[in-house]
Structure formats: C-alpha cells, structure tokens
Amino acid sequence: MAINDEDIKVAVIDQLYWDSRVEASKINVTVEGGEVVLSGSVPSLRARQAAYDDARNVSGVIAVENRMVVEHPETPPVPPDERIQSNVQDVLNWNVTLDARTISVSVKDGVVTLEGTVDSYWEKVSADETVSHVRGVVDVVNKLSVVPAKKLTDEKIAQDIKAALERNVAVNADSLGIAVANGVVTLSGTVRNWGEHTAAFFTALYTKGVVNVDDRLSVKGI
C-alpha cells in the first residue's frame, strides 16, 4: 500500500527527533510525491549529512533534496580559515587509510577545497567524510582525481561489480544495469528502498579500478 506524503513527513520528522546527532527543531521538512526537501540550519556539516541519511531511510521516500545550511554555534568561536586549514590537514594525516601527502587543502569562508590524487574512489569519498567532522567547515569541494595504482579493463571492473552484487543478499542484482567507461561506473535501474540503493552504491564504490560512480538508480518506494 502506498504511503501518503503526510505520513512520510511525520515519519521523517520523528526520525530526525530520534537521532541524537541532529537538532531537529531547526529543520523544516516538506514532502511531495515521496520527494523530501530538508531546509533550515544545522550546527555542523556532519549533522547535515546525518539528517539527510535519516530522511532517506524512511519508508516511502524516493528522493531527498538537501537545502540545509551549516550555522556553527557562537561558542566556542568558529576558528579562522587558516586554523581550519591546519586542522583539516591534521585529520587527513591522522586517517591511516589515506596518503595525505598527495592531497592539498585550501579554505575560504569555511569552504574546504581538496585537490590532488588518490588511488581509489572510496578514498576520495573517505577524504570528504573525514573533513566534514572538522569544526568550522561549512562545505567541501572535492576535486581529488582518482588514479588507480593498477589499471583494470572496464570489462573486468563490470564483471567484478556484477559478481559482488550477486553475492549481496541486500541487492536484487537482476534489476540493476552496470556500465563502465574509462573506470567510470554508471548504475541504473530500480531498487526497492534506500537500503538496497546504498548497498548497490557501496558495492561499486569499493570495487578495484573504479574512478567514479554515476548513480542513476531510482528508488521505487512502497
């Protein structure tokens, strides 16, 4: 049975208030045709991502548009860009899964820009997530290029993704399309919910040789 927009809205709001990482009172929720729009303010970039993930996990949601802005609390004071840059470089250095020597950092008005190279696509995503925890960061512009240490053929990458999806109990591999061109993976087709969407995306993300994932999956909803 289809879930109406009002029920979805109530469920999203309940999910936001449940999550201790999120200050739900400052977030506005609208729903139309199963598509959720989140607006308002959050105290950190990490909280912004958490609220987005919460909304995606609600039954009946087919898409989420994230319009929330980061407004850091006045106390303690937000560090200047120079301090943010130093802190970002430190957390990248502390991340044992990344080679921070290949990543350069610049900051302007709290917006962090990452440039340089990494060996795999998941490392690019990991760098983004690592930076989002730093106080004062309001957004991340990720310009990192993925240069695999070992180049694989597109056919091999596609075969590896397909085999991994077929092994994954959370995914109906037969409903998904996989295309690979120059290491860029395009996922297409329809998934039953956001859990299946996430499982399919991360399968592609962690596959050797992948330099980017073009996510064209659509969520059926309930």
Rosetta blueprint (number, residue, H / E / L):
1 M L
2 A L
3 I L
4 N L
5 D H
6 E H
7 D H
8 I H
9 K H
10 V H
11 A H
12 V H
13 I H
14 D H
15 Q H
16 L H
17 Y H
18 W H
19 D L
20 S L
21 R L
22 V L
23 E L
24 A H
25 S H
26 K H
27 I E
28 N E
29 V E
30 T E
31 V E
32 E E
33 G L
34 G L
35 E E
36 V E
37 V E
38 L E
39 S E
40 G E
41 S E
42 V E
43 P L
44 S L
45 L H
46 R H
47 A H
48 R H
49 Q H
50 A H
51 A H
52 Y H
53 D H
54 D H
55 A H
56 R H
57 N L
58 V L
59 S L
60 G L
61 V L
62 I L
63 A E
64 V E
65 E E
66 N E
67 R L
68 M L
69 V E
70 V E
71 E L
72 H L
73 P L
74 E L
75 T L
76 P L
77 P L
78 V L
79 P L
80 P L
81 D H
82 E H
83 R H
84 I H
85 Q H
86 S H
87 N H
88 V H
89 Q H
90 D H
91 V H
92 L H
93 N H
94 W H
95 N L
96 V L
97 T L
98 L L
99 D L
100 A H
101 R H
102 T H
103 I E
104 S E
105 V E
106 S E
107 V E
108 K E
109 D L
110 G L
111 V E
112 V E
113 T E
114 L E
115 E E
116 G E
117 T E
118 V E
119 D L
120 S L
121 Y H
122 W H
123 E H
124 K H
125 V H
126 S H
127 A H
128 D H
129 E H
130 T H
131 V H
132 S L
133 H L
134 V L
135 R L
136 G L
137 V L
138 V L
139 D E
140 V E
141 V E
142 N E
143 K L
144 L L
145 S E
146 V E
147 V L
148 P L
149 A L
150 K L
151 K L
152 L L
153 T L
154 D H
155 E H
156 K H
157 I H
158 A H
159 Q H
160 D H
161 I H
162 K H
163 A H
164 A H
165 L H
166 E H
167 R H
168 N L
169 V L
170 A L
171 V L
172 N L
173 A H
174 D H
175 S H
176 L E
177 G E
178 I E
179 A E
180 V E
181 A E
182 N L
183 G L
184 V E
185 V E
186 T E
187 L E
188 S E
189 G E
190 T E
191 V E
192 R L
193 N L
194 W H
195 G H
196 E H
197 H H
198 T H
199 A H
200 A H
201 F H
202 F H
203 T H
204 A H
205 L H
206 Y L
207 T L
208 K L
209 G L
210 V L
211 V L
212 N E
213 V E
214 D E
215 D E
216 R E
217 L E
218 S E
219 V E
220 K L
221 G L
222 I L
